[in-house]
Amino acid sequence: MDIIAARSDIPSQVRRRAAAAALLPQLPCGHRDPLLCAGHARPLDDSEATAWSQAIAHLAALDLQGIVPAEVRADDRFRYLVARAAA
């Protein structure tokens, strides 16, 4: 097996991330890795909602479908901008 391929498989990446997080100080919520904690989520600001909606419109114009994270899809401003662009 190629050494580069062995290091890039998903289980290896997850183990390396967990090992790195163990070296970090705890966050106020008690987690060491912010990706594991939903409490660090923040609402989208206007520029982020606009950027996501423009990216989705661009992909739709190319007959492609983008993958939008659930927290972005749930944002009211994002949904409004996408609906406005589709009209």
Disulfide bonds with the S-S distance in Angstrom:
none
